[in-house]
C-alpha cells in the first residue's frame, strides 16, 4: 500500500516538475529516464476516445503487430477504438507534460456472465516513452483494479515474440503457455483487500491532481508562447515602419 509519506513526496515532485517547460531528452543521451516514485495513471472515459485513437495511430507497424497480433491499419485501429466499451471495460493512460497520451492499457472484462471473474489485459507504449517501466506500472494498476472488481483471473494473449509483455507477465507470477507463434499467459489474483481499495483511491486522486497540474502548466506555457509571438510581431512591424 502507498504510504502517506510517499504520496506527499510524489505530489510535491509532480507539482514542482509541472512548472518546468518540456525539454525532452538531452541530445545524445540514450540512457532511459529513471522511473518516478509514483507514475500518475488515469482512468479514461468516452471523452478520451479520440486521444486513444491518436495514441494507437502513432504506433509503428512493428508495434501495431505486437499490440494487436496483426499489422493493424489506420482504419482497423479507428474501428477498434470506436468499439471500446467504457461502461464495461477499463482504460488507463499515462500522459507526458504536453498532455500527450504516451502509454495506455485496456482491461477488458468478459461479456458472458459465467466468466465475469475473468479479464484480459493489453498495453501499448510509444517508442519515445519506453525504458521507464510504464508497461509494468500499467499492468500493476490494471491488476489492482481487477482485484477490486472481483476478478480472480487475468489473461494476456500475446505473440511469442512480444518478449516485453511476456516478461511483465512472468514477473507477476503468471503461467505462460506457448502455442507456436502465440502465447497465452494467465495470472490468478487474490481477492480485494482494504489496502488494495485504498491504494486505488489514492492513485486515482494523485493521477487527477497530476493531470490538472499538467493542464494548467501547459495553458501557462501556451499563453507565454502566444504573448511572445505577439511581441515579435509588434517588434517586426516597428522595424518595417522605421525603414
Helices and strands as residue ranges (DSSP letters): H 4-17, E 42-44, G 46-48, H 49-57, H 61-68, H 74-82, E 90-95, E 101-109, G 113-115, E 118-125, G 127-129, H 134-148, E 153-159, H 163-171, E 175-179, E 182-188, H 194-242
